[in-house]
Amino acid sequence: MSKFKTLFRLTAATLALAMAALPALAQGPGLGQKATPDQIAAVDISIPPDGQNLPPGNGTVAMGKALFGEQCASCHGEAGAGGKGGLVQLTGGIGTLASPQPVKTINSYWPYATTIFDYIRRAMPVTHPQSLTNEQVYAVTAYLLSVDGIVPEGTTLDAKTLPAVQMPNRDGFANWYGKPPTP
């Protein structure tokens, strides 16, 4: 049999199998069951800009500075300044966004401190995401915000104080969906 006929038969057989499976796929993949609202709530760790769902706990700048040195500086450089070898810069850049070479960091670009907390809690450290305690996430967030003077050195952040932090670029985005309530 020629290669063309073999290829044609394989293609036809594959299509026939796919067509036979279509009615079953139309009813759903048959994988588990629909998640209940309680199941979704148990894994939903999202923190929106207004700070709803911030967990209990608190962290200080001093605690965050020590933890950052231990767990974060190897990827983000000293004080979050980035560095050689592709280290991701987190701090600095305040006042550069309107310049020809803006420096977009969490401190210069992000509009809400609550979303910094959300991202750190969800994704850091990159080798062990979601391994930090709530207190550690509050502390690292406080430290990073203190580097550029967004919060003072003696700051303690928690579910009440974090949403009140005014980021330098808070009003730097066009908001097509309405602004979240101010805490």
KETOR-630802 format. One record per atom (N, C-alpha, C): residue number from 1; residue in one letter; atom name; x, y, z. Coordinates in steps of 0.02 Angstrom, whole numbers. Layout:
[NUM, "A", "CA", [X, Y, Z]]
...
This chain:
[1, "M", "N", [43, -58, 0]]
[1, "M", "CA", [0, 0, 0]]
[1, "M", "C", [45, 62, 0]]
[2, "S", "N", [25, 113, -37]]
[2, "S", "CA", [66, 173, -41]]
[2, "S", "C", [62, 213, 24]]
[3, "K", "N", [113, 256, 33]]
[3, "K", "CA", [114, 299, 93]]
[3, "K", "C", [53, 345, 94]]
[4, "F", "N", [31, 367, 35]]
[4, "F", "CA", [-27, 412, 31]]
[4, "F", "C", [-90, 376, 56]]
[5, "K", "N", [-101, 314, 35]]
[5, "K", "CA", [-160, 277, 56]]
[5, "K", "C", [-158, 264, 132]]
[6, "T", "N", [-99, 248, 158]]
[6, "T", "CA", [-93, 236, 230]]
[6, "T", "C", [-108, 299, 269]]
[7, "L", "N", [-81, 355, 247]]
[7, "L", "CA", [-94, 419, 280]]
[7, "L", "C", [-167, 437, 276]]
[8, "F", "N", [-198, 425, 218]]
[8, "F", "CA", [-269, 440, 209]]
[8, "F", "C", [-311, 399, 257]]
[9, "R", "N", [-296, 334, 262]]
[9, "R", "CA", [-335, 289, 306]]
[9, "R", "C", [-326, 309, 379]]
[10, "L", "N", [-265, 327, 399]]
[10, "L", "CA", [-255, 349, 468]]
[10, "L", "C", [-293, 413, 483]]
[11, "T", "N", [-292, 459, 436]]
[11, "T", "CA", [-328, 522, 445]]
[11, "T", "C", [-403, 509, 449]]
[12, "A", "N", [-429, 466, 405]]
[12, "A", "CA", [-500, 450, 405]]
[12, "A", "C", [-520, 416, 470]]
[13, "A", "N", [-478, 370, 494]]
[13, "A", "CA", [-494, 336, 557]]
[13, "A", "C", [-493, 384, 616]]
[14, "T", "N", [-446, 429, 616]]
[14, "T", "CA", [-442, 480, 670]]
[14, "T", "C", [-504, 524, 669]]
[15, "L", "N", [-524, 547, 611]]
[15, "L", "CA", [-584, 588, 605]]
[15, "L", "C", [-646, 550, 626]]
[16, "A", "N", [-651, 487, 608]]
[16, "A", "CA", [-709, 447, 627]]
[16, "A", "C", [-713, 440, 703]]
[17, "L", "N", [-657, 428, 735]]
[17, "L", "CA", [-656, 423, 808]]
[17, "L", "C", [-676, 490, 840]]
[18, "A", "N", [-650, 544, 813]]
[18, "A", "CA", [-666, 610, 840]]
[18, "A", "C", [-740, 625, 832]]
[19, "M", "N", [-768, 608, 775]]
[19, "M", "CA", [-840, 621, 763]]
[19, "M", "C", [-882, 578, 810]]
[20, "A", "N", [-861, 517, 824]]
[20, "A", "CA", [-898, 474, 870]]
[20, "A", "C", [-897, 502, 941]]
[21, "A", "N", [-844, 536, 959]]
[21, "A", "CA", [-838, 563, 1026]]
[21, "A", "C", [-875, 629, 1036]]
[22, "L", "N", [-894, 663, 983]]
[22, "L", "CA", [-925, 729, 989]]
[22, "L", "C", [-987, 729, 1033]]
[23, "P", "N", [-1035, 683, 1026]]
[23, "P", "CA", [-1094, 686, 1070]]
[23, "P", "C", [-1076, 682, 1144]]
[24, "A", "N", [-1027, 641, 1162]]
[24, "A", "CA", [-1007, 636, 1232]]
[24, "A", "C", [-974, 701, 1255]]
[25, "L", "N", [-933, 731, 1213]]
[25, "L", "CA", [-900, 794, 1231]]
[25, "L", "C", [-950, 851, 1239]]
[26, "A", "N", [-1003, 849, 1200]]
[26, "A", "CA", [-1053, 902, 1204]]
[26, "A", "C", [-1088, 903, 1272]]
[27, "Q", "N", [-1090, 845, 1305]]
[27, "Q", "CA", [-1121, 841, 1371]]
[27, "Q", "C", [-1072, 859, 1426]]
[28, "G", "N", [-1011, 872, 1410]]
[28, "G", "CA", [-959, 889, 1459]]
[28, "G", "C", [-905, 837, 1460]]
[29, "P", "N", [-849, 855, 1485]]
[29, "P", "CA", [-793, 808, 1483]]
[29, "P", "C", [-798, 752, 1534]]
[30, "G", "N", [-846, 755, 1579]]
[30, "G", "CA", [-854, 702, 1628]]
[30, "G", "C", [-799, 702, 1681]]
[31, "L", "N", [-770, 758, 1693]]
[31, "L", "CA", [-715, 763, 1742]]
[31, "L", "C", [-742, 794, 1806]]
[32, "G", "N", [-756, 754, 1855]]
[32, "G", "CA", [-777, 779, 1920]]
[32, "G", "C", [-846, 809, 1919]]
[33, "Q", "N", [-855, 861, 1958]]
[33, "Q", "CA", [-920, 894, 1964]]
[33, "Q", "C", [-910, 969, 1970]]
[34, "K", "N", [-963, 1006, 1962]]
[34, "K", "CA", [-961, 1078, 1967]]
[34, "K", "C", [-943, 1098, 2038]]
[35, "A", "N", [-895, 1144, 2045]]
[35, "A", "CA", [-874, 1167, 2111]]
[35, "A", "C", [-929, 1208, 2144]]
[36, "T", "N", [-939, 1197, 2208]]
[36, "T", "CA", [-988, 1235, 2246]]
[36, "T", "C", [-958, 1302, 2266]]
[37, "P", "N", [-1000, 1350, 2284]]
[37, "P", "CA", [-973, 1414, 2308]]
[37, "P", "C", [-927, 1407, 2368]]
[38, "D", "N", [-942, 1360, 2413]]
[38, "D", "CA", [-899, 1349, 2472]]
[38, "D", "C", [-831, 1321, 2451]]
[39, "Q", "N", [-829, 1277, 2402]]
[39, "Q", "CA", [-766, 1249, 2378]]
[39, "Q", "C", [-724, 1303, 2345]]
[40, "I", "N", [-756, 1346, 2307]]
[40, "I", "CA", [-720, 1401, 2274]]
[40, "I", "C", [-693, 1450, 2327]]
[41, "A", "N", [-734, 1466, 2376]]
[41, "A", "CA", [-712, 1513, 2429]]
[41, "A", "C", [-652, 1486, 2468]]
[42, "A", "N", [-648, 1420, 2475]]
[42, "A", "CA", [-593, 1390, 2513]]
[42, "A", "C", [-526, 1400, 2479]]
[43, "V", "N", [-524, 1407, 2413]]
[43, "V", "CA", [-460, 1415, 2378]]
[43, "V", "C", [-452, 1485, 2349]]
[44, "D", "N", [-502, 1528, 2356]]
[44, "D", "CA", [-498, 1596, 2328]]
[44, "D", "C", [-460, 1641, 2377]]
[45, "I", "N", [-398, 1656, 2360]]
[45, "I", "CA", [-358, 1699, 2403]]
[45, "I", "C", [-349, 1769, 2373]]
[46, "S", "N", [-391, 1786, 2325]]
[46, "S", "CA", [-386, 1850, 2291]]
[46, "S", "C", [-398, 1908, 2338]]
[47, "I", "N", [-357, 1960, 2330]]
[47, "I", "CA", [-365, 2021, 2368]]
[47, "I", "C", [-376, 2077, 2317]]
[48, "P", "N", [-435, 2106, 2313]]
[48, "P", "CA", [-447, 2160, 2266]]
[48, "P", "C", [-417, 2226, 2291]]
[49, "P", "N", [-418, 2277, 2249]]
[49, "P", "CA", [-389, 2342, 2270]]
[49, "P", "C", [-417, 2370, 2334]]
[50, "D", "N", [-481, 2358, 2349]]
[50, "D", "CA", [-510, 2388, 2410]]
[50, "D", "C", [-490, 2350, 2473]]
[51, "G", "N", [-454, 2294, 2466]]
[51, "G", "CA", [-429, 2258, 2524]]
[51, "G", "C", [-477, 2207, 2554]]
[52, "Q", "N", [-535, 2197, 2523]]
[52, "Q", "CA", [-581, 2146, 2549]]
[52, "Q", "C", [-544, 2079, 2550]]
[53, "N", "N", [-559, 2039, 2600]]
[53, "N", "CA", [-530, 1972, 2608]]
[53, "N", "C", [-457, 1973, 2632]]
[54, "L", "N", [-430, 2030, 2652]]
[54, "L", "CA", [-363, 2029, 2681]]
[54, "L", "C", [-365, 1986, 2744]]
[55, "P", "N", [-316, 1943, 2753]]
[55, "P", "CA", [-317, 1898, 2810]]
[55, "P", "C", [-296, 1933, 2874]]
[56, "P", "N", [-309, 1901, 2931]]
[56, "P", "CA", [-284, 1928, 2994]]
[56, "P", "C", [-208, 1924, 2997]]
[57, "G", "N", [-180, 1961, 3042]]
[57, "G", "CA", [-107, 1963, 3050]]
[57, "G", "C", [-80, 2032, 3038]]
[58, "N", "N", [-15, 2040, 3048]]
[58, "N", "CA", [18, 2104, 3035]]
[58, "N", "C", [92, 2093, 3027]]
[59, "G", "N", [125, 2142, 2998]]
[59, "G", "CA", [197, 2137, 2989]]
[59, "G", "C", [228, 2206, 2988]]
[60, "T", "N", [289, 2210, 3014]]
[60, "T", "CA", [324, 2274, 3019]]
[60, "T", "C", [378, 2280, 2965]]
[61, "V", "N", [400, 2341, 2953]]
[61, "V", "CA", [454, 2353, 2906]]
[61, "V", "C", [517, 2315, 2927]]
[62, "A", "N", [533, 2318, 2992]]
[62, "A", "CA", [593, 2284, 3017]]
[62, "A", "C", [590, 2209, 3004]]
[63, "M", "N", [533, 2178, 3018]]
[63, "M", "CA", [525, 2106, 3005]]
[63, "M", "C", [534, 2092, 2930]]
[64, "G", "N", [504, 2135, 2889]]
[64, "G", "CA", [507, 2126, 2816]]
[64, "G", "C", [577, 2134, 2789]]
[65, "K", "N", [616, 2180, 2818]]
[65, "K", "CA", [684, 2190, 2795]]
[65, "K", "C", [727, 2128, 2806]]
[66, "A", "N", [720, 2098, 2864]]
[66, "A", "CA", [758, 2037, 2880]]
[66, "A", "C", [736, 1979, 2834]]
[67, "L", "N", [672, 1971, 2826]]
[67, "L", "CA", [646, 1917, 2784]]
[67, "L", "C", [665, 1927, 2711]]
[68, "F", "N", [662, 1989, 2687]]
[68, "F", "CA", [681, 2003, 2618]]
[68, "F", "C", [754, 1984, 2606]]
[69, "G", "N", [797, 2001, 2653]]
[69, "G", "CA", [868, 1983, 2647]]
[69, "G", "C", [878, 1908, 2643]]
[70, "E", "N", [838, 1871, 2681]]
[70, "E", "CA", [845, 1798, 2683]]
[70, "E", "C", [815, 1763, 2621]]
[71, "Q", "N", [756, 1786, 2600]]
[71, "Q", "CA", [719, 1747, 2550]]
[71, "Q", "C", [708, 1782, 2483]]
[72, "C", "N", [720, 1846, 2478]]
[72, "C", "CA", [701, 1882, 2417]]
[72, "C", "C", [759, 1915, 2380]]
[73, "A", "N", [809, 1936, 2417]]
[73, "A", "CA", [864, 1974, 2387]]
[73, "A", "C", [902, 1935, 2334]]
[74, "S", "N", [904, 1870, 2339]]
[74, "S", "CA", [941, 1831, 2289]]
[74, "S", "C", [911, 1838, 2219]]
[75, "C", "N", [847, 1852, 2214]]
[75, "C", "CA", [814, 1863, 2149]]
[75, "C", "C", [802, 1937, 2134]]
[76, "H", "N", [791, 1977, 2186]]
[76, "H", "CA", [772, 2046, 2176]]
[76, "H", "C", [824, 2098, 2194]]
[77, "G", "N", [883, 2076, 2216]]
[77, "G", "CA", [936, 2122, 2234]]
[77, "G", "C", [925, 2154, 2301]]
[78, "E", "N", [977, 2187, 2326]]
[78, "E", "CA", [972, 2221, 2390]]
[78, "E", "C", [920, 2275, 2388]]
[79, "A", "N", [875, 2276, 2437]]
[79, "A", "CA", [821, 2324, 2443]]
[79, "A", "C", [775, 2324, 2381]]
[80, "G", "N", [773, 2269, 2345]]
[80, "G", "CA", [728, 2264, 2287]]
[80, "G", "C", [751, 2304, 2227]]
[81, "A", "N", [815, 2324, 2226]]
[81, "A", "CA", [840, 2367, 2173]]
[81, "A", "C", [857, 2331, 2108]]
[82, "G", "N", [847, 2264, 2106]]
[82, "G", "CA", [865, 2226, 2047]]
[82, "G", "C", [940, 2221, 2041]]
[83, "G", "N", [963, 2212, 1981]]
[83, "G", "CA", [1035, 2208, 1972]]
[83, "G", "C", [1054, 2169, 1910]]
[84, "K", "N", [1116, 2149, 1907]]
[84, "K", "CA", [1143, 2113, 1849]]
[84, "K", "C", [1112, 2044, 1845]]
[85, "G", "N", [1114, 2016, 1785]]
[85, "G", "CA", [1090, 1948, 1776]]
[85, "G", "C", [1015, 1941, 1773]]
[86, "G", "N", [980, 1994, 1758]]
[86, "G", "CA", [907, 1991, 1751]]
[86, "G", "C", [868, 1993, 1816]]
[87, "L", "N", [900, 2015, 1871]]
[87, "L", "CA", [864, 2020, 1933]]
[87, "L", "C", [807, 2070, 1926]]
[88, "V", "N", [748, 2051, 1948]]
[88, "V", "CA", [688, 2092, 1940]]
[88, "V", "C", [688, 2149, 1990]]
[89, "Q", "N", [683, 2210, 1966]]
[89, "Q", "CA", [682, 2269, 2007]]
[89, "Q", "C", [612, 2281, 2035]]
[90, "L", "N", [607, 2290, 2100]]
[90, "L", "CA", [542, 2302, 2133]]
[90, "L", "C", [535, 2373, 2157]]
[91, "T", "N", [590, 2407, 2172]]
[91, "T", "CA", [588, 2473, 2203]]
[91, "T", "C", [621, 2524, 2157]]
[92, "G", "N", [613, 2587, 2176]]
[92, "G", "CA", [641, 2641, 2135]]
[92, "G", "C", [592, 2660, 2080]]
[93, "G", "N", [614, 2706, 2038]]
[93, "G", "CA", [574, 2727, 1981]]
[93, "G", "C", [520, 2778, 1996]]
[94, "I", "N", [512, 2799, 2058]]
[94, "I", "CA", [461, 2848, 2075]]
[94, "I", "C", [475, 2912, 2036]]
[95, "G", "N", [424, 2938, 2002]]
[95, "G", "CA", [430, 2999, 1963]]
[95, "G", "C", [456, 2990, 1893]]
[96, "T", "N", [468, 2929, 1871]]
[96, "T", "CA", [497, 2918, 1804]]
[96, "T", "C", [445, 2899, 1751]]
[97, "L", "N", [384, 2887, 1770]]
[97, "L", "CA", [335, 2860, 1723]]
[97, "L", "C", [320, 2905, 1664]]
[98, "A", "N", [325, 2971, 1673]]
[98, "A", "CA", [312, 3017, 1618]]
[98, "A", "C", [375, 3033, 1579]]
[99, "S", "N", [431, 3004, 1597]]
[99, "S", "CA", [495, 3017, 1564]]
[99, "S", "C", [502, 2972, 1502]]
[100, "P", "N", [551, 2988, 1460]]
[100, "P", "CA", [563, 2945, 1401]]
[100, "P", "C", [583, 2873, 1419]]
[101, "Q", "N", [611, 2863, 1479]]
[101, "Q", "CA", [631, 2796, 1500]]
[101, "Q", "C", [601, 2781, 1569]]
[102, "P", "N", [536, 2766, 1571]]
[102, "P", "CA", [504, 2752, 1635]]
[102, "P", "C", [532, 2689, 1667]]
[103, "V", "N", [536, 2690, 1733]]
[103, "V", "CA", [557, 2630, 1770]]
[103, "V", "C", [494, 2605, 1806]]
[104, "K", "N", [467, 2550, 1781]]
[104, "K", "CA", [405, 2522, 1809]]
[104, "K", "C", [422, 2470, 1862]]
[105, "T", "N", [408, 2488, 1923]]
[105, "T", "CA", [418, 2443, 1980]]
[105, "T", "C", [352, 2438, 2018]]
[106, "I", "N", [350, 2395, 2067]]
[106, "I", "CA", [289, 2391, 2107]]
[106, "I", "C", [276, 2457, 2143]]
[107, "N", "N", [328, 2493, 2161]]
[107, "N", "CA", [320, 2556, 2197]]
[107, "N", "C", [304, 2615, 2150]]
[108, "S", "N", [331, 2614, 2090]]
[108, "S", "CA", [318, 2671, 2045]]
[108, "S", "C", [257, 2662, 2002]]
[109, "Y", "N", [238, 2600, 1988]]
[109, "Y", "CA", [186, 2587, 1937]]
[109, "Y", "C", [121, 2560, 1965]]
[110, "W", "N", [125, 2514, 2013]]
[110, "W", "CA", [64, 2482, 2037]]
[110, "W", "C", [20, 2532, 2074]]
[111, "P", "N", [-45, 2532, 2060]]
[111, "P", "CA", [-89, 2582, 2091]]
[111, "P", "C", [-113, 2566, 2162]]
[112, "Y", "N", [-109, 2502, 2183]]
[112, "Y", "CA", [-136, 2483, 2249]]
[112, "Y", "C", [-87, 2439, 2287]]
[113, "A", "N", [-76, 2455, 2349]]
[113, "A", "CA", [-32, 2415, 2392]]
[113, "A", "C", [-63, 2347, 2406]]
[114, "T", "N", [-129, 2342, 2406]]
[114, "T", "CA", [-162, 2279, 2419]]
[114, "T", "C", [-146, 2227, 2366]]
[115, "T", "N", [-137, 2248, 2304]]
[115, "T", "CA", [-121, 2200, 2251]]
[115, "T", "C", [-48, 2178, 2255]]
[116, "I", "N", [-6, 2217, 2286]]
[116, "I", "CA", [63, 2195, 2299]]
[116, "I", "C", [61, 2138, 2350]]
[117, "F", "N", [22, 2148, 2404]]
[117, "F", "CA", [13, 2095, 2453]]
[117, "F", "C", [-13, 2032, 2419]]
[118, "D", "N", [-65, 2039, 2378]]
[118, "D", "CA", [-96, 1982, 2344]]
[118, "D", "C", [-44, 1944, 2303]]
[119, "Y", "N", [-4, 1981, 2264]]
[119, "Y", "CA", [45, 1948, 2221]]
[119, "Y", "C", [99, 1912, 2261]]
[120, "I", "N", [125, 1944, 2313]]
[120, "I", "CA", [177, 1913, 2353]]
[120, "I", "C", [150, 1850, 2386]]
[121, "R", "N", [90, 1854, 2414]]
[121, "R", "CA", [61, 1796, 2448]]
[121, "R", "C", [48, 1738, 2399]]
[122, "R", "N", [27, 1754, 2340]]
[122, "R", "CA", [8, 1704, 2290]]
[122, "R", "C", [68, 1673, 2255]]
[123, "A", "N", [121, 1712, 2241]]
[123, "A", "CA", [173, 1690, 2195]]
[123, "A", "C", [244, 1687, 2222]]
[124, "M", "N", [255, 1711, 2283]]
[124, "M", "CA", [324, 1714, 2308]]
[124, "M", "C", [333, 1671, 2370]]
[125, "P", "N", [394, 1648, 2383]]
[125, "P", "CA", [450, 1649, 2337]]
[125, "P", "C", [437, 1603, 2277]]
[126, "V", "N", [468, 1618, 2222]]
[126, "V", "CA", [453, 1584, 2160]]
[126, "V", "C", [464, 1508, 2166]]
[127, "T", "N", [511, 1487, 2208]]
[127, "T", "CA", [524, 1416, 2216]]
[127, "T", "C", [475, 1381, 2263]]
[128, "H", "N", [438, 1420, 2303]]
[128, "H", "CA", [389, 1392, 2350]]
[128, "H", "C", [330, 1439, 2357]]
[129, "P", "N", [291, 1449, 2304]]
[129, "P", "CA", [235, 1496, 2308]]
[129, "P", "C", [187, 1477, 2365]]
[130, "Q", "N", [158, 1528, 2394]]
[130, "Q", "CA", [109, 1522, 2448]]
[130, "Q", "C", [137, 1490, 2511]]
[131, "S", "N", [202, 1493, 2520]]
[131, "S", "CA", [232, 1464, 2579]]
[131, "S", "C", [242, 1516, 2635]]
[132, "L", "N", [235, 1579, 2620]]
[132, "L", "CA", [244, 1631, 2672]]
[132, "L", "C", [181, 1637, 2714]]
[133, "T", "N", [190, 1650, 2778]]
[133, "T", "CA", [133, 1663, 2821]]
[133, "T", "C", [104, 1732, 2805]]
[134, "N", "N", [44, 1744, 2829]]
[134, "N", "CA", [13, 1810, 2818]]
[134, "N", "C", [56, 1864, 2849]]
[135, "E", "N", [84, 1851, 2908]]
[135, "E", "CA", [127, 1900, 2942]]
[135, "E", "C", [189, 1915, 2900]]
[136, "Q", "N", [218, 1864, 2870]]
[136, "Q", "CA", [276, 1874, 2827]]
[136, "Q", "C", [259, 1915, 2765]]
[137, "V", "N", [201, 1903, 2736]]
[137, "V", "CA", [181, 1941, 2676]]
[137, "V", "C", [168, 2014, 2695]]
[138, "Y", "N", [134, 2026, 2751]]
[138, "Y", "CA", [125, 2095, 2773]]
[138, "Y", "C", [193, 2129, 2784]]
[139, "A", "N", [240, 2092, 2814]]
[139, "A", "CA", [305, 2120, 2830]]
[139, "A", "C", [345, 2136, 2767]]
[140, "V", "N", [348, 2090, 2719]]
[140, "V", "CA", [386, 2103, 2657]]
[140, "V", "C", [353, 2161, 2619]]
[141, "T", "N", [287, 2163, 2618]]
[141, "T", "CA", [252, 2219, 2585]]
[141, "T", "C", [271, 2285, 2618]]
[142, "A", "N", [270, 2286, 2685]]
[142, "A", "CA", [288, 2347, 2722]]
[142, "A", "C", [359, 2368, 2706]]
[143, "Y", "N", [405, 2321, 2705]]
[143, "Y", "CA", [474, 2337, 2691]]
[143, "Y", "C", [482, 2367, 2621]]
[144, "L", "N", [454, 2334, 2571]]
[144, "L", "CA", [461, 2359, 2502]]
[144, "L", "C", [432, 2429, 2494]]
[145, "L", "N", [376, 2441, 2527]]
[145, "L", "CA", [346, 2508, 2523]]
[145, "L", "C", [388, 2560, 2560]]
[146, "S", "N", [424, 2538, 2610]]
[146, "S", "CA", [465, 2586, 2648]]
[146, "S", "C", [528, 2606, 2610]]
[147, "V", "N", [552, 2563, 2566]]
[147, "V", "CA", [614, 2577, 2530]]
[147, "V", "C", [609, 2644, 2493]]
[148, "D", "N", [553, 2658, 2463]]
[148, "D", "CA", [543, 2720, 2426]]
[148, "D", "C", [503, 2772, 2466]]
[149, "G", "N", [496, 2762, 2530]]
[149, "G", "CA", [463, 2812, 2573]]
[149, "G", "C", [387, 2814, 2566]]
[150, "I", "N", [357, 2763, 2538]]
[150, "I", "CA", [284, 2762, 2532]]
[150, "I", "C", [253, 2753, 2601]]
[151, "V", "N", [285, 2713, 2643]]
[151, "V", "CA", [266, 2708, 2713]]
[151, "V", "C", [328, 2722, 2755]]
[152, "P", "N", [320, 2750, 2815]]
[152, "P", "CA", [378, 2764, 2857]]
[152, "P", "C", [410, 2700, 2885]]
[153, "E", "N", [472, 2705, 2907]]
[153, "E", "CA", [511, 2648, 2933]]
[153, "E", "C", [474, 2610, 2989]]
[154, "G", "N", [439, 2644, 3033]]
[154, "G", "CA", [407, 2611, 3090]]
[154, "G", "C", [338, 2583, 3076]]
[155, "T", "N", [319, 2576, 3014]]
[155, "T", "CA", [251, 2555, 2996]]
[155, "T", "C", [238, 2482, 3011]]
[156, "T", "N", [178, 2469, 3035]]
[156, "T", "CA", [151, 2401, 3041]]
[156, "T", "C", [91, 2398, 2994]]
[157, "L", "N", [91, 2350, 2948]]
[157, "L", "CA", [35, 2341, 2902]]
[157, "L", "C", [-9, 2283, 2924]]
[158, "D", "N", [-74, 2292, 2915]]
[158, "D", "CA", [-123, 2240, 2929]]
[158, "D", "C", [-183, 2252, 2884]]
[159, "A", "N", [-237, 2215, 2896]]
[159, "A", "CA", [-296, 2220, 2852]]
[159, "A", "C", [-329, 2289, 2853]]
[160, "K", "N", [-316, 2327, 2905]]
[160, "K", "CA", [-345, 2395, 2909]]
[160, "K", "C", [-300, 2448, 2878]]
[161, "T", "N", [-235, 2442, 2891]]
[161, "T", "CA", [-189, 2494, 2869]]
[161, "T", "C", [-166, 2486, 2796]]
[162, "L", "N", [-161, 2424, 2772]]
[162, "L", "CA", [-137, 2413, 2703]]
[162, "L", "C", [-181, 2447, 2650]]
[163, "P", "N", [-248, 2441, 2653]]
[163, "P", "CA", [-289, 2474, 2601]]
[163, "P", "C", [-284, 2550, 2603]]
[164, "A", "N", [-263, 2578, 2658]]
[164, "A", "CA", [-258, 2650, 2664]]
[164, "A", "C", [-193, 2678, 2634]]
[165, "V", "N", [-146, 2636, 2616]]
[165, "V", "CA", [-83, 2659, 2587]]
[165, "V", "C", [-97, 2690, 2518]]
[166, "Q", "N", [-71, 2751, 2508]]
[166, "Q", "CA", [-81, 2787, 2445]]
[166, "Q", "C", [-19, 2776, 2401]]
[167, "M", "N", [-27, 2739, 2348]]
[167, "M", "CA", [28, 2726, 2302]]
[167, "M", "C", [38, 2786, 2256]]
[168, "P", "N", [100, 2800, 2236]]
[168, "P", "CA", [114, 2859, 2194]]
[168, "P", "C", [76, 2859, 2127]]
[169, "N", "N", [62, 2801, 2100]]
[169, "N", "CA", [27, 2798, 2035]]
[169, "N", "C", [-46, 2778, 2042]]
[170, "R", "N", [-75, 2793, 2100]]
[170, "R", "CA", [-145, 2774, 2114]]
[170, "R", "C", [-193, 2798, 2059]]
[171, "D", "N", [-183, 2858, 2034]]
[171, "D", "CA", [-228, 2886, 1983]]
[171, "D", "C", [-198, 2886, 1914]]
[172, "G", "N", [-148, 2843, 1902]]
[172, "G", "CA", [-113, 2843, 1838]]
[172, "G", "C", [-142, 2799, 1785]]
[173, "F", "N", [-198, 2767, 1797]]
[173, "F", "CA", [-229, 2722, 1749]]
[173, "F", "C", [-297, 2748, 1729]]
[174, "A", "N", [-316, 2737, 1665]]
[174, "A", "CA", [-384, 2750, 1644]]
[174, "A", "C", [-427, 2694, 1673]]
[175, "N", "N", [-482, 2712, 1702]]
[175, "N", "CA", [-525, 2662, 1733]]
[175, "N", "C", [-591, 2661, 1695]]
[176, "W", "N", [-600, 2609, 1656]]
[176, "W", "CA", [-661, 2604, 1615]]
[176, "W", "C", [-719, 2573, 1653]]
[177, "Y", "N", [-707, 2546, 1711]]
[177, "Y", "CA", [-759, 2509, 1747]]
[177, "Y", "C", [-781, 2542, 1812]]
[178, "G", "N", [-759, 2602, 1824]]
[178, "G", "CA", [-776, 2635, 1887]]
[178, "G", "C", [-723, 2620, 1939]]
[179, "K", "N", [-713, 2667, 1983]]
[179, "K", "CA", [-661, 2659, 2034]]
[179, "K", "C", [-688, 2618, 2092]]
[180, "P", "N", [-644, 2578, 2121]]
[180, "P", "CA", [-665, 2541, 2182]]
[180, "P", "C", [-675, 2590, 2239]]
[181, "P", "N", [-715, 2571, 2287]]
[181, "P", "CA", [-726, 2617, 2344]]
[181, "P", "C", [-661, 2632, 2380]]
[182, "T", "N", [-653, 2693, 2401]]
[182, "T", "CA", [-594, 2713, 2439]]
[182, "T", "C", [-602, 2688, 2510]]
[183, "P", "N", [-551, 2653, 2537]]
[183, "P", "CA", [-558, 2625, 2605]]
[183, "P", "C", [-560, 2680, 2657]]
